[in-house]
């Protein structure tokens, strides 16, 4: 079952954007830790500060969402940053919630160029090192199998 469905934020566009985000951020599910010693973890490369901000400024204000996200933890007292790194369901939920905070609608399914630009603007951010062209290149290579 898609994690976005569990937290009540599922759509084909969301699923595709999450797949593209993970492929881009982790080099096709190769890395769970940011390379060169950075703090980001999980296939979605979420920094602990971003994770904590998502909880403090979004999840904590939405009791139903909070209950659903907490249900993804391996146990109630689990360390959330450790869960972020090793619990793919939890990490996917946090990544989806990062996108839920964006007021503009998700890009349409199948439009990888718009998804790449959306990822850059709202996930990697203008300050991040990633480029939409890399997102598209990795999508074509790892998802579509185009070399």
HELIX and SHEET records of a PDB file:
HELIX    1   1 UNK A    3  UNK A    6  1                                   4    
HELIX    2   2 UNK A   12  UNK A   26  1                                  15    
HELIX    3   3 UNK A   35  UNK A   37  5                                   3    
HELIX    4   4 UNK A   48  UNK A   57  1                                  10    
HELIX    5   5 UNK A   59  UNK A   61  5                                   3    
HELIX    6   6 UNK A   63  UNK A   70  1                                   8    
HELIX    7   7 UNK A   80  UNK A   86  1                                   7    
HELIX    8   8 UNK A   88  UNK A  100  1                                  13    
HELIX    9   9 UNK A  112  UNK A  119  1                                   8    
HELIX   10  10 UNK A  120  UNK A  124  3                                   5    
HELIX   11  11 UNK A  132  UNK A  138  1                                   7    
HELIX   12  12 UNK A  139  UNK A  143  3                                   5    
END                                                                             
